[in-house]
Every structure is written in C-alpha cells, then in structure tokens.
Amino acid sequence: MRFLLIDDHALFRFGLRALLMSLPGGHEVTEVASCEAALALDAAAVAPDVVVLDLTLPGIQGLEGLERLRAWHPPAAIVVMSAAEGPEWAVEGLRRGARGFIPKSLAPEAMVQALEQVMRGGVHVPVLDTPGAVQRNGVELTPRQRQVLGLLIQNCPNKVIAQTLDMSVNTVRVHVAAIFRALDVDNRVDAARIAIAHGQMPERELERVMRDFVAQRFNLLLCSTIIETGIDVPTANTIVISRADKFGLAQLHQLRGRVGRSHHQAYAYLMVPDLDGLTKQAQQRLEAIQAMEELGSGFYLAMHDLEIRGAGEVLGESQSGNMLEVGFQLYNEMLAEAVRCLKNGQEPDLLAPLQAATDINLHAPALLPDDYCGDVHLRLSFYKKLATAKTSAQIDALLEELVDRFGKLPPQAQTLLDVHRLRVLCAPYGVVKVDATPGQITISFKPQPPVDPMAIVALIQKNKHIKLVGNEKLRIERALPEPGARAQQVRELLRSLGQPLEPTKASQK
C-alpha cells in the first residue's frame, strides 16, 4: 500500500509515518508539506493508494486541494486529517469526495482503525464528542449508521449502499430511517440543500452557484431554462421540468440532455397540470420527446417539430404554394439554385435539371465496403456528403474523417473519392461524362463548353495519344490498368486546358 502524507507540521508527519509503517504488510510513505508540492509530483510514479491531507496548509487550502488531488490522481482514496473538528468540516470533506475524516485529536489506535477502514474500501465518518459529534437532538449514530451516512452524503442509492457495505437492501432501509430520525427529517428531500439560478442574477453570483452545484455543495438546483445552454453537470441524474407543455420540442430535448452525462442512470420528469386539458400541439410534442430516447434522436425531433409547427409563412403554403407539390427538400434545392443564379447576375434556367452532375465511370468498384464501414446509415451519410460536396477542400475533409474513424482507405473507397474529385474538377469545364476504361478514356463536353478551343488544338498537336472525336469529345488512347492512374490522367488533361472561361466569353466562342 502506498501512502502520500500532506501536512506542514514535520513532527506530525514523522509520527504519522511511524504509525503507518507499523501497520501489517509492506507500505511506502511519501511526505510533502503542501498541496503545491504534492501536485508537482509525478502521479504515475508516486501512484498513492491513500492520500492523508491536512486542511490548514500554506498556499492551497485543504478543501480546494482535495478537489485538485482528486483530479491529479483519481484512483487514490483521500482521507482528511485535521485539527478542525467541526461537523461542517467533516460533512464538507466527505461531500467533496473524501473517503474519511479523522480528527487529529484521536488516539493512535483509533487513527489506525479509521485508516484500515479506508484501506478496505470503506468510508470513515467520525463520532465527534467535542463540538461536532455526528448527532442531533441527543441521538448519536452507530458506527454502521455512520458508514451508511457517508454513502448517503455521496448521493448513493440504497442498492449501491447495500452492495458497498455487504448488507441487504432492507437492512439499509432500516439504517436510513434511523439516520433520518436522528437528523429530524422525513426523507432525502427534506435534507436537500437548495440553490437558485436564473438569468437575471449577476454573472459572478450565477457562476458561484453553478460551481457549488457541480461541486455538490448543493444537491438540488431550482432554476430557469438558463441551464439549456450547455452547462455540463456530470453528477446530476434527475431533472423535473414544470409545465412541460409550455416548452418547445427543441427546448425539452436540450433540457433533457442536462442529465445523464455520466455513467449514472438518469431520469427526466415532464410535469403537466392535466393531460386532457393540453392542446393538440402540446400533446404531440410530449409524445415525440417520449418516443425519441436513443442517441442521435435530435434530427428526428427536429423533423417532428417541423411537422408539428409547420415551416412558417416564408416557406409555407401561403407564400410558396408549390412547395407541397414538389416536396420540401426539392423546393429548397430549387430555391438555392435560383438564389445562386441571381447572385451571379444570371437568369435562372427553370428547364435545366437540378444538380446535374458529371457522369464519371472509372470501370472499377467505387464504394465504402461493409467490412470498412459496417453501419449502413453511416455509409449513406457519407455517400450523401460526397454527392453534395462542391469543392476539393470538402472532399479532403471527408477523407480525413473517414481515415480518422475507420483507418486506411481500401481500394474501392479510394476509387469512390477519385470519382467525386473528378466530378468537382470537371464541372467548371463543362464536362458531362467521363468514361475511363483500362484501354482508353473518353471525355464528353457540353455544347459550347467554357474552354479555349486553341488550348484543345494545342493539346492534340502535342500529344499523339489524345484525339478529337466529333465536336464535343476527347479520347485518350493509353493503357492504364489502375483506376487511380486513369483518374490522374483525366485531371492532367483538364489542367492542361488552362482555366475555364467566364460564361460571357464562352458564349462568344
């Protein structure tokens, strides 16, 4: 067992070291005089099993040092040992994650028993006969009840307490009831420590309240919807939303996401006055939020919200009556294309097909294999992202994402990316089709492509393997068995044609 002693009193450290070395079994003891010195140590090298921490230290004080030490080496069990013996110190130390509180006034034998209890994985809660005895209204807790209280302070449910202390759940209930009687409360709610947070509080005060709640100085936060802005509270596992029928679907989803951010089971309670008295839309919102419980349900909730509320009058039937006939997605594509043309000073061609992409055929499998990306929904998502990519930078970003998530690309996936790179490159040159077989490559242009004719003539004159077929096709006669080599040949040919012409210049040609 490895111990780390943090105390500024050298004589006390000497005595405590001797006490620890007297325990059965081999032990290693490291001594420092401050929290700063402890945090400067290499946690992996020291790797203490138990940290004995004094509260009154120079520099970083004990309770603040307790939180930093937990982050410095989480596996360590921290025991607070202090001359300050008030109950508030013991409760606060246990609340912040200490596994025990040992007054320095205890006899050495009692200190040894307390340390051995922590070494066995238990929690030591002291009986303080001086001001601070863990008692109320003259009723003192038994040693077993003090162990249960230590776990209650850590918000452990009865089942976890029973597993930790190796007792039945019924026995735990008996001990909990006795503790409640001793503390003069009826249940855990009566013993709740309440904090209040809302958007009209001063910034510093709001920050202090949230920090205290995260540090579990309070176990109940009464607040407005300000918490939906993304505050991470891993220790919170229950949220009660009053008048849930007044919230939007997105708000309910965000609020529900404030709990369950750790390994603990989380619960979200939506409180409404009367189910029969709710509006139709409120009922639909509550049904949707209850149905969507799995990860990644945000998109589906957004679609439900669109169906419930409608798209508004900007895209609604009153302003855009044809949207219902062509569909929401197609209407958005048509609208985006019209806006793009108007920004470029062009008149939208209503007869031109939308998203007419270059037909690329490398005569090789171009896909994401099942053994590379097993999730069919994820593969479809990547296919859609590749199909809608407009620039080479977007394709590079998708390549980085694929390699980062699934590893090196297989040949089929590499061919897929080559196809989409060619599609992006060919669009400005007016290329409508690329047919690349292992023996030859045919590149078809649209009528009056934005390419300088003299550049094509010069290209044919310099390269005997490149020929003009009709008025709108170029053929490359070269044996290229690899699809990557064929794609590279097309890229080199297009780049040799120079920059595409402006639309006005192309029409003049």
LOLOLO-606282 format. One record per residue (C-alpha): x, z, y. Coordinates in steps of 0.02 Angstrom, whole numbers, plus 32768, in hexadecimal, padded with zeros to 4 digits. Last residue first. Example, Ala and Ser with C-alpha at 12.3 -4.5 7.8 and 13.67 -1.06 7.14 Angstrom:
! residues 2
82AC81657FCB 826781867F1F 
This chain:
! residues 509
7CB970A58623 7C4C70D986B5 7BEA71508644 7C8C71A5860F 7CC371BB86C4 7C20721286F1 7C2672848657 7CDB72B88678 7D59726F85FF 7D9C72CB8567 7E5273028576 7ED6729C851B 7EB872288488 7F4F7273842D 7EEE73178424 7E6772C183C0 7EE272788344 7F41731C832D 7EA0737B8309 7E6872FA828A 7F107303822F 7F0773C3822E 7E5E73BC81D8 7EA373478155 7F3973B98139 7EC6744F8123 7E5D73EE80A5 7EF873CF8038 7F0773277FDE 7F3A72C38078 7F57720C804E 7F5471A980EF 7EE271228133 7E9B716981D4 7DFC71108209 7DB4710F82B8 7CFD70E982D7 7C9070B9836C 7CAA70018391 7CC46FBD82E2 7D4C700D8279 7DE7702B82E3 7E827050827A 7F0070DE826B 7F8670C981E4 7FEB70538252 800370D782D8 804A70A38381 7FD3701283A1 7F3B70748367 7F63710683DA 7F837095846F 7ED970418457 7E8270EA8448 7ED7712984E7 7EA47089853F 7DEF70AC8513 7DF571558570 7D8071CB8514 7CD87213854D 7C7B71B284C5 7C15711984F5 7BAB71148456 7BCE71AD83E9 7C7371B4838B 7C9171AB82CE 7D3671E88282 7D5F71A881D3 7DED71F98170 7E4071A980D9 7E8271CE802A 7E5F72898011 7DB572718066 7D9372A3811B 7CEA726D8160 7CDD72A58216 7C387287826F 7BED728B831E 7C8C728B8386 7C64728A8441 7D1172C58473 7CD1736E84B8 7C7E7396840F 7D13736D83A0 7D77740C83C2 7CE7748583A1 7CB6742A8300 7D6C741E82CB 7D8074DA82DB 7CDD74EE8279 7D1D748681E8 7DC874DC81EA 7D6F758681E0 7D10754F8144 7DAF750780F8 7E0475B0810C 7D6E760280B8 7D7C758C8023 7E3975A68016 7E287666800F 7E4176C680B1 7EB2775F80AE 7E5A780780B8 7DA2783780BB 7D81789B8159 7E1A787781C5 7E2D77C58185 7D76779F81AA 7D7A77F18255 7E1A77968287 7DCE76F08252 7D2F771682B5 7D9977358350 7DF776938332 7D5076388325 7D1B768083CD 7DC1764C841A 7DAA759A83D8 7D0E758B8442 7C527571842B 7C2E75DD8393 7B7775CD835E 7B9A758D82AE 7C27760A8294 7BB9769D82C7 7B2C765E8258 7B9E764D81C1 7BE676FA81E2 7B37774781E2 7B0876E88145 7BA1773080EF 7B7077E08127 7AC177CA80E1 7B08778C803C 7B7B7824802A 7C0977F97FB3 7C8677B0802E 7D2277787FD0 7CDD77797F1D 7C4077217F5A 7CA676957FA8 7C9676708064 7C7C75B38072 7CCB7509808A 7CE974B47FE2 7D4A74127FFC 7D177361802F 7D4E738180E3 7CA273578128 7C80737F81DF 7BDC734A822E 7BEE736E82E8 7B6773E1832C 7AC273B4837C 7A95745F83C3 79EB742283FF 79BC736E83DF 79B172FF8479 78FF72CF84AE 78F3734F853A 79937313858A 79AE73958612 79E1734986B9 7A96736E86E3 7AE473D38770 7B4C743E86FA 7AE074D8871F 7A45746F86FD 7A88743A8653 7AB174ED8621 7A05752C8658 79AF74A685EF 7A1974D18557 79F3758B8569 7937756A8577 793774FB84DD 7997757F847A 7921760984B6 788A75A08484 78D6758483D7 78EA764083BF 783B766D83FA 77DC75E8839B 77AC753583C4 76EF754F83D5 76F176008416 777075D1849C 7704754484DD 76A375B28553 773875ED85B5 76FB764D864C 76567691860C 768D768D8555 772076FF8570 77D576D78593 77D877148646 7731776B862A 777477EC85B2 77BD77D68505 7735783584AC 772578F184A1 7705790583E7 775B786783A7 77F378818416 77FD793883E0 77F47903832A 7884788A8349 78E97915839B 78C379878307 790379018292 79A578F482F4 79BE79B182F7 79A579C2823B 7A5F79B58216 7A657A5381AC 79C37A808153 792F7ADD819E 78BE7A5381E0 780F7A8081A1 77FD7B1D820A 78317AC682AC 77B87A378288 77237AA88262 77447B0B8302 774C7A6D836B 76AF7A25831B 764E7AC6833A 76867AC783F1 764F7A118401 75A27A3783BC 758B7ACA8431 75917B7983E9 74F67BE883DF 74E77BE48322 759A7C1E830C 757F7CB6837B 75FA7D1483EA 76997CBA83B4 773F7D048378 77C37C938329 78367CFE82BD 78E57CB98297 79477D078208 79FE7CFB81D9 7A5B7D1C8135 7B0B7D54815F 7BA07CDE814C 7BAE7CBE8207 7B527C578288 7AA87C888242 7A5F7CAC82EC 7A6A7C4B838F 7A2D7BAD8338 79797BE6833E 79847BE483FB 79C27B3083FB 793A7AF48384 78B37B5183E4 78F07B048486 78F27A55843B 783F7A6B83FE 78017AA684A6 77D37B5A84C4 77287BA284F3 76ED7BAE843D 77807C218417 77297CA9847A 77B17D29844E 78497CEB83EF 78927D6F8378 79457D4C8343 79A17D9882AF 7A537D81826E 7AC17DA98304 7B757DD282D2 7BB57D2182F0 7B807D2283A8 7BAE7C7883F0 7B617C548499 7B247BA08498 7AAF7B8B852C 7A187BCC84CA 7A477C7E84FF 79FA7C6485AD 794F7C5C855C 792C7D0C859A 79747DAA8552 795A7E4E84F5 79F77E65848F 79F37EE48400 7A8C7F2A83A6 7AEE7F64843D 7BA57F96843B 7BAE7F0E83B7 7C497EB98401 7BDF7E1C8418 7B5D7E858473 7BE07ED684E2 7C277E2C850E 7B787DEC8535 7B527E7F85A7 7BF97E718601 7BE37DB6861F 7B367DD38667 7B797E5986DC 7C077DE78714 7B927D568738 7B127DBD8796 7A697DC4873C 79E57D428765 79FF7CE186C4 79CE7D6C864E 7A1F7DF185E0 79E37E9E85AA 7A3A7F13852F 79E67F8584B1 7A388002843A 79C2801283A7 79A880BD835A 78EC80AB835D 79008000830C 7962804A827C 78D280BA824A 7877815D8272 78F681B282E3 792A826882F7 79E0824B82C9 79D882C58238 7931827E8201 797781CE8208 7A0D820581A1 799A8251811D 793681AE8113 79D8814C8100 7A1181BE8073 796D81A88015 797080EC8030 7A2280E57FED 79E8813F7F50 795F80BE7F3A 79DE80317F4D 7A4680787EBF 7AF880B37ED6 7BA580677ED1 7BD5808B7F86 7BF27FD67FB7 7B687F8E7F4A 7AE6800D7F87 7B1A7FF3803D 7B0A7F378026 7A597F4C7FE0 7A287FC4806C 7A577F4A80F5 7AFF7F598151 7AF47F62820F 7BA77FA78221 7B5E804D825F 7AF8805081BF 7B9A8044815C 7BE380DF81AF 7B3B8137819D 7B3D811A80E1 7BE9816A80D6 7BAE81FB8142 7B18821080CD 7B8F8222803B 7BF482A78097 7B53830680C2 7B0B82F98170 7AEC839281DC 7A4083C2821F 7A46843482BA 79DC83C08324 7A60833A830F 7AFD833482A7 7B9D82D082A1 7C03835E82EC 7C3F83298398 7C6583C983F3 7CCE84228373 7C8B842182C2 7CAB836882B2 7C7783238209 7CD5828181F8 7C9C81D381C5 7D148182814A 7CE980D4810B 7D1680A1805A 7D8B801E8014 7DF380907FA2 7E7A80998029 7DF580D680A4 7DC881698032 7E80818C8015 7E9A819680D0 7E0C821480E4 7E4B827F8053 7EFB827F809A 7EBD82B08146 7E58833F80F8 7EF5838080A0 7F5983718141 7EDA83DE819E 7E718387821E 7E98839C82D7 7ED382E982E5 7E2082B082CE 7E0B8226824D 7D938195826D 7D7D811581E2 7D6C805F81B4 7D7480258269 7D0C7F8C8294 7CD77FA08347 7C4080098318 7CAF807F82B7 7D1A809D8352 7C8180B083C1 7C30812E834A 7CCE8196833C 7CF3819283F6 7C3F81BC8425 7C42824D83AA 7CCA82A38411 7D6E82C783B9 7DEF82818430 7E9082B983D9 7E9282128381 7EA581B982DB 7E44811582CE 7E5680C58224 7E6380078219 7E517FB18170 7EBD7F148174 7E777E6D8137 7E577E3081EB 7F0F7E338226 7F207E0982E0 7E637DF782FB 7E457EA782BC 7EDC7EE2831F 7E927E9A83BF 7DED7EF483A5 7E437F9B8382 7EB87F828417 7E217F808488 7DE680228439 7E95806F843F 7ED1804684EC 7F467FB68511 7FD37FF6857E 800380A8854E 7F9E80F084C0 7F0A816584B1 7EA58128841D 7F25813B8391 7F2080B98308 7F4680C8824D 7F4980178206 7F2B8006814A 7F577F7280DA 7FE17F39814D 80227E86813E 80CD7EA68192 81117DF88174 806D7D998189 803D7DFD8224 80E57DDB8278 80F47E6982F4 80CF7E5283AD 801E7E938394 80657F3A8359 80DB7F4983EE 804D7F258467 7FDF7FA4840D 805E802C8432 80DF80A083E4 810680438342 81238080828F 8125802081EA 8102807D8147 811680378097 80C280908005 80E880A87F4C 8066810B7EEC 802681BC7F05 801B81F77FBA 80B182587FF9 80F181C18059 805381C580C0 806B827C80F4 81228260811D 80F181CB8189 806A823481DD 80E982BA8209 8164823E8253 80DA81E182B0 80A1828882FA 815282AD8334 816482018382 80C4820E83E9 809A815F8427 80328138838D 801580988328 803C80B2826F 8036801781FE 801F803D8144 80437FD080AC 800080008000 
